[in-house]
Amino acid sequence: MDTEGTLAPATPAEAREEYETLVPAAKVAVREAAKAMEFDREEYADRVTGEVIETVRDALFASLLEVHVGTREEYEAWLDDHPEYEPDMAGSDNVDNVVWHPVAFAPDSEGERSESSGRAGSGAGREQSERPEKSSGERGDPRDGEATRERTKPVVAATWQAEREAALGTLRRRAFGRAYRPVVDGGGETGSDEA
C-alpha cells in the first residue's frame, strides 16, 4: 500500500480554509493557460470568469487529496483497522486494486450536512463490497466481541485493474463532489472575477 497527495482536512473548517488558500494558485493557473492560448485582452475578459477560476480551484483541491493505493486485501485490512469509516465504493468487485480517501469528519460535523453519507452498494455504478457491512446505526453485540462504534465517516473508494492514474483522478473527483463540495460551497467567494 502506498499513499499519494498531501491534503486530508480534519474538519469542515479546515477543508474550507484549505480551499480558500487555493484562490491565488487557481488565478495564476488560469492566467498562464490563457497566456499559452494567446488570449488577447478582450478574449481574456470575455472568457475568464469567476466560474472558470472556481473550476480550476476545485480541480486543484481534488488533485491534492491524500489517497491510499493498494490491493483489495489491503483496503479490507484498512477498513478492519478503522471501524469508524463507512465505505462508499465505486467500481467492480472483480478487480484486484482499490484507491481510497478517508474523509476525517462525519456528515453533520460542525452542524453541517454533507452528501458524503452514501453507502457501499447504493446508487447506480456502485457495487457492494464482498465484506458484510453494518447499516449506519447498527452496532455489533459486545458479547460477540464486535466493536460497538458506528461507522460514521465516509471512506470514498474506487476499484481499478490497469489504469492507476485514471482511478486516482476519478476517486479524487468523487471525494471532492461527495464529501467536500457541500462543505466548501457557500464558505466564501473566490475573490474578484479577474485572474
N, CA and C of each residue as an Amber inpcrd file, in Angstrom:
protein
   585
   0.8570000  -1.1820000   0.0000000   0.0000000   0.0000000   0.0000000
   0.8930000   1.2320000   0.0000000   0.5040000   2.2280000  -0.7860000
   1.2160000   3.4900000  -0.7290000   0.2180000   4.6370000  -0.6970000
   0.7250000   5.8140000  -0.4030000  -0.1220000   6.9960000  -0.2430000
   0.4030000   8.1060000  -1.1350000  -0.5160000   8.7850000  -1.8140000
  -0.1820000   9.9270000  -2.6610000  -1.0300000  11.1080000  -2.2290000
  -0.4990000  12.3070000  -2.4200000  -1.2390000  13.5160000  -2.0880000
  -0.9370000  13.9860000  -0.6820000  -1.3440000  15.2130000  -0.3980000
  -0.9980000  15.8260000   0.8850000  -2.1890000  16.3790000   1.6510000
  -3.3320000  16.4750000   1.0220000  -4.4680000  17.1650000   1.6280000
  -5.4410000  16.1720000   2.2620000  -5.6090000  16.2880000   3.5830000
  -6.5410000  15.4370000   4.3320000  -7.1380000  16.2720000   5.4550000
  -8.0760000  17.1790000   5.1250000  -8.6430000  18.0640000   6.1560000
  -9.2950000  17.2710000   7.2840000  -9.0320000  17.7100000   8.5140000
  -9.5580000  17.0150000   9.6880000 -10.9600000  17.4740000  10.0630000
 -11.3530000  18.6730000   9.6260000 -12.6630000  19.2300000   9.9740000
 -13.2280000  19.9760000   8.7710000 -14.5260000  20.2360000   8.7600000
 -15.0850000  21.0730000   7.6940000 -14.4180000  22.4470000   7.6390000
 -14.1280000  23.0280000   8.7930000 -13.4730000  24.3480000   8.8140000
 -12.0980000  24.2820000   8.1580000 -11.3610000  23.2240000   8.4180000
 -10.0450000  23.0620000   7.7980000 -10.1790000  22.8680000   6.2860000
 -11.1990000  22.1370000   5.8500000 -11.4270000  21.9580000   4.4130000
 -11.7030000  23.3040000   3.7530000 -12.5550000  24.1210000   4.3750000
 -12.8520000  25.4530000   3.8230000 -11.5970000  26.3170000   3.7800000
 -10.7960000  26.2560000   4.8330000  -9.5660000  27.0540000   4.8820000
  -8.6030000  26.6390000   3.7640000  -8.4070000  25.3360000   3.5980000
  -7.5290000  24.8420000   2.5320000  -8.0590000  25.2500000   1.1610000
  -9.3640000  25.1610000   0.9920000 -10.0000000  25.5320000  -0.2750000
  -9.7460000  27.0060000  -0.5750000  -9.8930000  27.8510000   0.4260000
  -9.6690000  29.2900000   0.2380000  -8.2220000  29.6020000  -0.1240000
  -7.2720000  28.8490000   0.4140000  -5.8650000  29.1300000   0.1150000
  -5.5190000  28.8560000  -1.3420000  -6.3740000  28.1570000  -2.0600000
  -6.0960000  27.8140000  -3.4520000  -6.5180000  28.8890000  -4.4450000
  -7.1750000  29.9510000  -3.9910000  -7.6140000  31.0130000  -4.9070000
  -6.4350000  31.5880000  -5.6920000  -5.3460000  32.0200000  -5.0540000
  -4.2390000  32.5850000  -5.8330000  -3.6580000  31.5930000  -6.8450000
  -3.4890000  30.3430000  -6.4560000  -2.9490000  29.3360000  -7.3740000
  -3.8830000  29.1250000  -8.5600000  -5.1850000  29.0990000  -8.3100000
  -6.1520000  28.9340000  -9.3960000  -6.0820000  30.1100000 -10.3620000
  -5.9710000  31.3190000  -9.8350000  -5.8830000  32.5030000 -10.6930000
  -4.6190000  32.4710000 -11.5450000  -3.4960000  32.0950000 -10.9480000
  -2.2430000  32.0180000 -11.7050000  -2.3400000  30.9390000 -12.7800000
  -2.8870000  29.7840000 -12.4450000  -3.0220000  28.7010000 -13.4180000
  -3.8850000  29.1330000 -14.5950000  -4.9940000  29.7910000 -14.3190000
  -5.8750000  30.2640000 -15.3930000  -5.1590000  31.3180000 -16.2340000
  -4.4950000  32.2620000 -15.5870000  -3.7890000  33.3290000 -16.3050000
  -2.7230000  32.7390000 -17.2310000  -1.9460000  31.7840000 -16.7200000
  -0.8840000  31.1800000 -17.5270000  -1.4550000  30.3510000 -18.6790000
  -2.5380000  29.6400000 -18.4410000  -3.1740000  28.8760000 -19.5190000
  -3.7090000  29.8140000 -20.5930000  -4.3330000  30.9160000 -20.1880000
  -4.8490000  31.8930000 -21.1520000  -3.7080000  32.5120000 -21.9500000
  -2.5950000  32.7620000 -21.2860000  -1.4230000  33.3170000 -21.9700000
  -0.8970000  32.3160000 -23.0000000  -0.8220000  31.0360000 -22.6310000
  -0.3450000  29.9980000 -23.5440000  -1.2740000  29.8370000 -24.7440000
  -2.5660000  30.1200000 -24.5400000  -3.5370000  30.0400000 -25.6390000
  -3.6190000  31.3520000 -26.4100000  -2.7710000  32.3050000 -26.0300000
  -2.6570000  33.5930000 -26.7080000  -3.9660000  34.3740000 -26.7370000
  -4.6740000  34.3800000 -25.6080000  -5.8700000  35.2110000 -25.4930000
  -5.4320000  36.6670000 -25.5170000  -6.1440000  37.4900000 -26.2870000
  -5.9000000  38.9320000 -26.1880000  -6.7040000  39.4540000 -24.9960000
  -6.5380000  40.7090000 -24.6890000  -7.1840000  41.2980000 -23.5110000
  -8.7090000  41.1290000 -23.5610000  -9.2970000  41.3490000 -24.7310000
 -10.7600000  41.2500000 -24.8670000 -11.2410000  39.8110000 -24.6700000
 -10.5650000  38.8590000 -25.3060000 -10.9640000  37.4620000 -25.1710000
 -10.7830000  36.9830000 -23.7240000  -9.6980000  37.4130000 -23.0930000
  -9.4510000  37.0590000 -21.7000000 -10.5960000  37.5620000 -20.8190000
 -10.9560000  38.8290000 -21.0020000 -12.0330000  39.4190000 -20.1960000
 -13.3640000  38.7180000 -20.4480000 -13.5660000  38.2690000 -21.6840000
 -14.8210000  37.6240000 -22.0530000 -14.9010000  36.1790000 -21.5460000
 -13.7890000  35.4510000 -21.5970000 -13.8260000  34.0150000 -21.3260000
 -13.3840000  33.6100000 -19.9260000 -12.5390000  34.4020000 -19.2870000
 -12.0510000  34.0400000 -17.9540000 -12.9860000  34.6530000 -16.9140000
 -13.8360000  33.8040000 -16.3820000 -14.8500000  34.2440000 -15.4180000
 -14.5420000  33.6760000 -14.0370000 -15.2850000  34.1190000 -13.0650000
 -15.1680000  33.5580000 -11.7200000 -15.4560000  32.0680000 -11.7130000
 -16.3760000  31.6280000 -12.5760000 -16.7040000  30.2040000 -12.6660000
 -15.5060000  29.3960000 -13.1620000 -14.7550000  29.9520000 -14.1170000
 -13.5580000  29.2740000 -14.6220000 -12.5320000  29.1270000 -13.4980000
 -12.3150000  30.1990000 -12.7640000 -11.3510000  30.1580000 -11.6580000
 -11.8060000  29.1720000 -10.5850000 -13.0940000  29.1570000 -10.2900000
 -13.6120000  28.2180000  -9.2870000 -13.4400000  26.7700000  -9.7370000
 -13.6450000  26.5070000 -11.0210000 -13.4660000  25.1560000 -11.5480000
 -12.0190000  24.7040000 -11.3990000 -11.0870000  25.6060000 -11.6900000
  -9.6700000  25.2760000 -11.5220000  -9.3560000  25.0470000 -10.0440000
  -9.9160000  25.8610000  -9.1810000  -9.6950000  25.6860000  -7.7370000
 -10.2410000  24.3360000  -7.2770000 -11.4200000  23.9510000  -7.7470000
 -11.9780000  22.6390000  -7.4110000 -11.0210000  21.5250000  -7.8370000
 -10.5050000  21.6350000  -9.0740000  -9.5980000  20.6120000  -9.5940000
  -8.2990000  20.5650000  -8.7930000  -7.7790000  21.7210000  -8.4150000
  -6.5630000  21.7610000  -7.5970000  -6.7960000  21.0820000  -6.2480000
  -7.8930000  21.4210000  -5.5870000  -8.2140000  20.8340000  -4.2830000
  -8.2940000  19.3130000  -4.4110000  -9.0650000  18.8490000  -5.3890000
  -9.2380000  17.4040000  -5.5730000  -7.9030000  16.7250000  -5.8690000
  -7.0690000  17.3550000  -6.6970000  -5.8030000  16.7310000  -7.0910000
  -4.8160000  16.6150000  -5.9370000  -5.0040000  17.4020000  -4.8950000
  -4.1010000  17.3700000  -3.7410000  -4.5420000  16.4030000  -2.6470000
  -5.7620000  15.8520000  -2.7610000  -6.2700000  14.9700000  -1.7060000
  -5.3590000  13.7670000  -1.4860000  -5.1670000  13.4330000  -0.2370000
  -4.3730000  12.2640000   0.1320000  -5.1750000  11.0070000  -0.1910000
  -4.5500000  10.0980000  -0.9330000  -5.2210000   8.8870000  -1.3980000
  -4.3310000   7.6830000  -1.1120000  -4.9460000   6.6240000  -0.6060000
  -4.2370000   5.3610000  -0.3930000  -4.4600000   4.4820000  -1.6220000
  -3.4170000   3.7790000  -2.0260000  -3.4700000   2.8960000  -3.1870000
  -2.9910000   1.5260000  -2.7390000  -3.8090000   0.5100000  -2.9960000
  -3.3950000  -0.8260000  -2.5810000  -4.2510000  -1.9130000  -3.1910000
  -4.0120000  -3.1080000  -2.7240000  -4.8070000  -4.2480000  -3.1700000
  -6.1410000  -4.2480000  -2.4270000  -7.0570000  -5.0390000  -2.9130000
  -8.3400000  -5.1720000  -2.2260000  -8.1200000  -5.6800000  -0.7930000
  -7.1790000  -6.5890000  -0.6170000  -6.8990000  -7.1230000   0.7150000
  -6.3790000  -6.0210000   1.6390000  -5.5180000  -5.1460000   1.1240000
  -5.0060000  -4.0360000   1.9370000  -6.1290000  -3.0740000   2.3110000
  -7.0290000  -2.8310000   1.3660000  -8.1780000  -1.9630000   1.6410000
  -9.0670000  -2.5850000   2.7190000  -9.3540000  -3.8660000   2.5850000
 -10.1890000  -4.5570000   3.5750000  -9.5270000  -4.5220000   4.9550000
  -8.2060000  -4.7020000   5.0030000  -7.4870000  -4.6440000   6.2810000
  -7.5540000  -3.2320000   6.8600000  -7.4460000  -2.2160000   5.9890000
  -7.5450000  -0.8290000   6.4500000  -8.9290000  -0.5920000   7.0610000
  -9.9690000  -1.0710000   6.3870000 -11.3290000  -0.9220000   6.9240000
 -11.4630000  -1.6100000   8.2810000 -10.9020000  -2.7940000   8.4040000
 -10.9680000  -3.5120000   9.6810000 -10.2730000  -2.7330000  10.7920000
  -9.1910000  -2.0300000  10.4400000  -8.4430000  -1.2350000  11.4260000
  -9.0840000   0.1170000  11.7130000 -10.0520000   0.5100000  10.9080000
 -10.7110000   1.8190000  11.0510000 -12.2300000   1.6300000  11.0300000
 -12.7940000   1.0360000  12.0690000 -14.2210000   0.7060000  12.0700000
 -15.1460000   1.9200000  12.0540000 -14.6280000   3.1030000  12.3040000
 -15.4680000   4.3040000  12.2930000 -15.7840000   4.7710000  10.8710000
 -15.1480000   4.1690000   9.8640000 -15.3730000   4.5740000   8.4770000
 -16.3730000   3.6580000   7.7910000 -17.2400000   4.2830000   7.0000000
 -18.2160000   3.5380000   6.2120000 -17.8310000   3.6250000   4.7410000
 -17.6610000   2.4890000   4.0640000 -17.2150000   2.5100000   2.6750000
 -18.2530000   3.0680000   1.7180000 -17.7700000   3.8340000   0.7600000
 -18.5620000   4.3570000  -0.3540000 -17.7850000   3.9740000  -1.6100000
 -18.0470000   2.7810000  -2.1130000 -17.2430000   2.1670000  -3.1650000
 -17.8640000   2.3530000  -4.5420000 -17.0170000   2.6480000  -5.5240000
 -17.4170000   2.6610000  -6.9280000 -16.5480000   1.6440000  -7.6540000
 -17.1480000   0.9580000  -8.5990000 -16.3580000   0.0240000  -9.3870000
 -16.8420000  -1.4000000  -9.2510000 -15.9890000  -2.2920000  -9.6750000
 -16.3290000  -3.7040000  -9.7630000 -15.6760000  -4.5170000  -8.6550000
 -16.3630000  -5.5460000  -8.2310000 -15.7920000  -6.4710000  -7.2540000
 -14.7990000  -7.4300000  -7.9150000 -14.7320000  -7.4120000  -9.2450000
 -13.9190000  -8.3830000  -9.9700000 -12.5350000  -7.8650000 -10.3440000
 -12.0560000  -6.8340000  -9.6740000 -10.7080000  -6.3250000  -9.9320000
  -9.9020000  -6.3480000  -8.6400000  -8.5900000  -6.2760000  -8.7870000
  -7.6970000  -6.5400000  -7.6580000  -7.2920000  -5.3370000  -6.8260000
  -7.4380000  -4.1270000  -7.3490000  -6.8630000  -2.9620000  -6.6900000
  -7.9140000  -1.9370000  -6.2940000  -7.5840000  -1.1720000  -5.2510000
  -8.5040000  -0.1600000  -4.7330000  -7.7120000   1.1080000  -4.4220000
  -8.3160000   2.2510000  -4.7110000  -7.8180000   3.5450000  -4.2360000
  -8.8810000   4.0800000  -3.2920000  -8.4500000   4.7360000  -2.1990000
  -9.4420000   5.2320000  -1.2500000  -8.9660000   6.4880000  -0.5520000
  -9.9540000   7.3090000  -0.1750000  -9.6970000   8.5470000   0.5650000
 -10.6360000   8.5860000   1.7600000 -10.0870000   8.4680000   2.9750000
 -10.9280000   8.5990000   4.1630000 -11.2190000  10.0740000   4.4450000
 -12.4850000  10.3990000   4.6260000 -12.8900000  11.7610000   4.9840000
 -12.8990000  11.8110000   6.5080000 -12.0700000  12.6580000   7.0840000
 -11.8220000  12.6410000   8.5280000 -12.9810000  13.1380000   9.3760000
 -13.9820000  13.7200000   8.7500000 -15.1300000  14.1920000   9.5260000
 -16.3940000  13.5430000   8.9960000 -17.3370000  13.3770000   9.8850000
 -18.5920000  12.7160000   9.5490000 -19.5870000  13.7170000   8.9870000
 -20.5700000  13.2340000   8.2330000 -21.6600000  14.1180000   7.8330000
 -22.2550000  14.7640000   9.0760000 -22.7070000  15.9650000   8.9260000
 -23.2900000  16.7470000  10.0070000 -22.2440000  17.2430000  10.9990000
 -20.9360000  17.0650000  10.7120000 -19.9070000  17.6250000  11.5870000
 -20.0660000  19.1260000  11.6240000 -19.8580000  19.7090000  12.7530000
 -19.9790000  21.1430000  12.9700000 -21.3370000  21.6660000  12.5000000
 -22.3640000  20.8250000  12.6440000 -23.7120000  21.2580000  12.3220000
 -24.0080000  21.3660000  10.8450000 -23.1650000  20.7490000   9.9930000
 -23.3800000  20.8510000   8.5630000 -23.8030000  19.5070000   8.0110000
 -24.5500000  19.5440000   6.9550000 -24.9530000  18.3260000   6.2740000
 -24.0390000  18.1330000   5.0850000 -23.4440000  16.9760000   4.9890000
 -22.5960000  16.6420000   3.8570000 -23.2690000  15.5240000   3.0870000
 -23.0720000  15.5040000   1.7730000 -23.6510000  14.4410000   0.9670000
 -22.7660000  13.2110000   0.9520000 -21.8030000  13.1420000   1.8440000
 -20.8400000  12.0500000   1.8160000 -21.3140000  10.8130000   2.5580000
 -22.5910000  10.7280000   2.8560000 -23.0630000   9.6060000   3.6510000
 -23.5380000   8.4400000   2.8030000 -23.1290000   8.4040000   1.5200000
 -23.5060000   7.2840000   0.6740000 -22.9920000   5.9810000   1.2400000
 -23.6790000   4.9100000   0.9760000 -23.2980000   3.6040000   1.4870000
 -22.7900000   2.7500000   0.3370000 -21.9310000   1.8270000   0.6410000
 -21.4640000   0.8930000  -0.3710000 -22.6680000   0.1890000  -0.9660000
 -22.6800000   0.1200000  -2.2770000 -23.7560000  -0.5910000  -2.9400000
 -24.9780000   0.2480000  -3.2130000 -25.0300000   1.5090000  -2.7880000
 -26.2000000   2.3210000  -3.0700000 -25.9290000   3.1940000  -4.2700000
 -26.8940000   3.3560000  -5.1230000 -26.7500000   4.2320000  -6.2750000
 -26.2180000   3.4810000  -7.4750000 -26.4530000   4.0660000  -8.6380000
 -26.0120000   3.4590000  -9.8760000 -24.4970000   3.4910000  -9.9600000
 -23.9200000   2.4670000 -10.5650000 -22.4940000   2.4410000 -10.7900000
 -21.6750000   2.0220000  -9.5890000 -22.3130000   1.7070000  -8.5060000
 -21.5820000   1.2700000  -7.3250000 -21.9970000  -0.1420000  -6.9860000
 -21.0220000  -0.9590000  -6.6780000 -21.3190000  -2.3250000  -6.2820000
 -20.8800000  -2.5300000  -4.8530000 -21.6090000  -3.3370000  -4.1460000
 -21.2940000  -3.5730000  -2.7370000 -20.0610000  -4.4500000  -2.6250000
 -19.2220000  -4.1130000  -1.6750000 -18.0350000  -4.9010000  -1.3810000
 -18.4630000  -6.2740000  -0.8860000 -17.5600000  -7.2430000  -1.0000000
 -17.8750000  -8.5940000  -0.5540000 -17.9560000  -8.6960000   0.9600000
 -17.3440000  -7.7660000   1.6750000 -17.3550000  -7.8620000   3.1380000
 -18.7140000  -7.4250000   3.6600000 -19.2400000  -8.1020000   4.6510000
 -20.5390000  -7.7010000   5.1900000 -20.4210000  -6.3570000   5.8910000
 -21.3620000  -5.4920000   5.6250000 -21.3620000  -4.1580000   6.2320000
 -22.5390000  -4.0260000   7.1770000 -22.3390000  -3.2820000   8.2210000
 -23.4260000  -2.9630000   9.1340000 -24.0860000  -1.6950000   8.6320000
 -25.3710000  -1.5810000   8.8340000 -26.0510000  -0.3580000   8.4370000
 -25.5880000   0.7790000   9.3270000 -25.8960000   2.0000000   8.9220000
 -25.3600000   3.1890000   9.5800000 -25.5580000   3.2000000  11.0860000
 -26.6920000   2.7970000  11.5780000 -26.9160000   2.8650000  13.0150000
 -26.6910000   1.5540000  13.7360000 -26.3430000   0.4980000  13.0020000
 -26.2310000  -0.8250000  13.6010000 -24.9290000  -0.9530000  14.3750000
 -25.0220000  -1.5240000  15.5340000 -23.8370000  -1.7380000  16.3620000
 -23.6690000  -3.2330000  16.5800000 -22.4160000  -3.6510000  16.7030000
 -22.1480000  -5.0480000  16.9970000 -22.5190000  -5.3710000  18.4340000
 -22.7300000  -6.6200000  18.6980000 -23.0430000  -7.0720000  20.0530000
 -21.7390000  -7.2510000  20.8200000 -21.5260000  -6.4820000  21.9110000
 -20.2800000  -6.5910000  22.6640000 -20.0290000  -8.0020000  23.1810000
 -21.0880000  -8.7760000  23.3910000 -20.9120000 -10.1550000  23.8660000
 -20.2540000 -11.0130000  22.7960000 -20.4030000 -10.6080000  21.5290000
 -19.7750000 -11.3400000  20.4310000 -18.3680000 -10.8310000  20.1520000
 -17.9150000  -9.8440000  20.9170000 -16.5920000  -9.2830000  20.7100000
 -16.5350000  -8.2820000  19.5730000 -17.6890000  -7.8960000  19.0480000
 -17.7080000  -6.9330000  17.9490000 -17.5840000  -5.5170000  18.4850000
 -17.0050000  -4.6630000  17.6790000 -16.8830000  -3.2510000  18.0590000
 -18.2670000  -2.6410000  18.1720000 -18.4220000  -1.7290000  19.1180000
 -19.7160000  -1.0840000  19.2820000 -19.7360000   0.2950000  18.6460000
 -18.6310000   0.7110000  18.0430000 -18.5630000   2.0190000  17.4150000
 -19.2700000   1.9840000  16.0580000 -20.0370000   3.0080000  15.7550000
 -20.7160000   3.0930000  14.4730000 -19.7460000   3.5680000  13.4050000
 -19.9960000   3.1700000  12.1730000 -19.2690000   3.7300000  11.0400000
 -19.9650000   5.0390000  10.7020000 -19.2940000   6.1320000  10.9450000
 -19.9390000   7.4210000  10.7360000 -19.2170000   8.3000000   9.7360000
 -17.9580000   7.9900000   9.4300000 -17.1970000   8.8090000   8.5000000
 -17.0520000   8.0460000   7.1890000 -17.2140000   8.7220000   6.0620000
 -17.1050000   8.0130000   4.7880000 -15.6510000   7.8000000   4.3700000
 -15.4050000   6.6710000   3.7480000 -14.1550000   6.4490000   3.0350000
 -14.5680000   6.2100000   1.5880000 -14.2600000   7.1910000   0.7470000
 -14.6350000   7.1310000  -0.6630000 -13.5890000   6.2730000  -1.3650000
 -14.0470000   5.2790000  -2.1190000 -13.1230000   4.3250000  -2.7290000
 -13.5420000   4.0000000  -4.1530000 -12.5750000   3.5150000  -4.9280000
 -12.8430000   3.0670000  -6.2920000 -11.9030000   1.9110000  -6.6090000
 -12.4100000   0.9560000  -7.3670000 -11.5810000  -0.1750000  -7.7660000
 -10.9080000   0.1350000  -9.0990000  -9.8010000  -0.5610000  -9.3570000
  -9.1130000  -0.4000000 -10.6390000  -8.2860000  -1.6440000 -10.9250000
  -8.0420000  -1.8790000 -12.2040000  -7.2380000  -3.0310000 -12.5970000
  -5.9160000  -2.5880000 -13.2110000  -5.9620000  -1.7840000 -14.2870000
  -4.7340000  -1.4450000 -15.0040000  -4.4590000   0.0510000 -15.0670000
  -5.4500000   0.8780000 -14.8710000  -5.3080000   2.3260000 -15.0620000
  -5.2480000   3.0580000 -13.7250000  -4.1110000   2.9780000 -13.0720000
  -3.9300000   3.5860000 -11.7500000  -4.2070000   5.0880000 -11.7680000
  -3.6170000   5.8180000 -12.7010000  -3.7760000   7.2760000 -12.7410000
  -5.2300000   7.6740000 -12.9810000  -5.9130000   6.9360000 -13.8480000
  -7.3310000   7.2190000 -14.0950000  -8.1430000   6.9850000 -12.8250000
  -7.8210000   5.9220000 -12.1060000  -8.5340000   5.6290000 -10.8540000
  -8.2890000   6.7220000  -9.8200000  -7.0540000   7.1960000  -9.7260000
  -6.7430000   8.2770000  -8.7810000  -7.5510000   9.5260000  -9.1100000
  -7.6070000   9.8880000 -10.3890000  -8.3700000  11.0680000 -10.7940000
  -9.8520000  10.9220000 -10.5100000 -10.3920000   9.7650000 -10.8530000
 -11.8150000   9.5080000 -10.6090000 -12.1280000   9.5690000  -9.1230000
 -11.3060000   8.9150000  -8.3240000 -11.5370000   8.9070000  -6.8790000
 -11.4860000  10.3180000  -6.3110000 -10.5040000  11.0940000  -6.7020000
 -10.3700000  12.4460000  -6.1560000 -11.5670000  13.3090000  -6.5400000
 -12.0450000  13.1900000  -7.7690000 -13.2390000  13.9540000  -8.1690000
 -14.4620000  13.5050000  -7.3730000 -14.6210000  12.1960000  -7.1910000
 -15.7510000  11.6810000  -6.3980000 -15.6730000  12.1670000  -4.9580000
 -14.4850000  12.0800000  -4.3660000 -14.3270000  12.5110000  -2.9700000
 -14.6420000  13.9920000  -2.8390000 -14.1600000  14.7990000  -3.7840000
 -14.4570000  16.2280000  -3.7160000 -15.9600000  16.4600000  -3.8340000
 -16.5850000  15.8500000  -4.8300000 -18.0090000  16.0620000  -5.0590000
 -18.8980000  15.5580000  -3.9370000 -18.5510000  14.4250000  -3.3630000
 -19.4090000  13.8150000  -2.3470000 -19.1570000  14.3530000  -0.9480000
 -17.8950000  14.6250000  -0.6110000 -17.5740000  14.9870000   0.7700000
 -17.2200000  16.4510000   0.9640000 -16.5220000  17.0460000   0.0140000
 -16.0090000  18.3950000   0.2410000 -16.8330000  19.4930000  -0.4180000
 -17.4270000  19.2300000  -1.5640000 -18.2410000  20.2540000  -2.2360000
 -19.3080000  20.8260000  -1.3070000 -20.0870000  19.9800000  -0.6000000
 -21.1140000  20.5340000   0.2910000 -20.5320000  21.4020000   1.4060000
 -19.3040000  21.1260000   1.8030000 -18.6650000  21.8710000   2.8850000
 -18.1300000  23.2130000   2.3940000 -17.5250000  23.2310000   1.2120000
 -16.8860000  24.4630000   0.7350000 -17.8500000  25.3900000   0.0140000
 -18.9550000  24.8740000  -0.5070000 -19.9400000  25.7440000  -1.1600000
 -20.5180000  26.7160000  -0.1510000 -20.5420000  27.9620000  -0.5140000
 -21.1040000  28.9700000   0.3790000 -20.1630000  29.3690000   1.4890000
 -18.9550000  28.8100000   1.5020000 -17.9930000  29.1270000   2.5460000
 -17.1460000  30.3400000   2.2280000 -17.4950000  31.0780000   1.1880000
 -16.7250000  32.2650000   0.8310000 -16.6180000  32.3980000  -0.6670000
 -16.3700000  33.5720000  -1.1120000 -16.2460000  33.8590000  -2.5350000
 -14.8210000  33.5930000  -2.9940000 -14.6460000  33.4170000  -4.2980000
 -13.3230000  33.1740000  -4.8500000 -12.5350000  34.4590000  -4.9910000
 -13.1320000  35.5550000  -4.6930000 -12.4720000  36.8340000  -4.9230000
 -13.0420000  37.4510000  -6.1760000 -12.3410000  38.3980000  -6.7480000
 -12.8500000  39.0440000  -7.9610000 -12.7870000  38.0740000  -9.1220000
 -13.4880000  38.4010000 -10.1770000 -13.5070000  37.5530000 -11.3590000
 -12.2230000  37.6700000 -12.1590000 -11.3860000  38.6250000 -11.8380000
 -10.1530000  38.8010000 -12.5870000  -9.1020000  37.8580000 -12.0550000
  -8.3170000  37.3010000 -12.9940000  -7.2370000  36.3980000 -12.5760000
  -5.9200000  37.1300000 -12.6000000
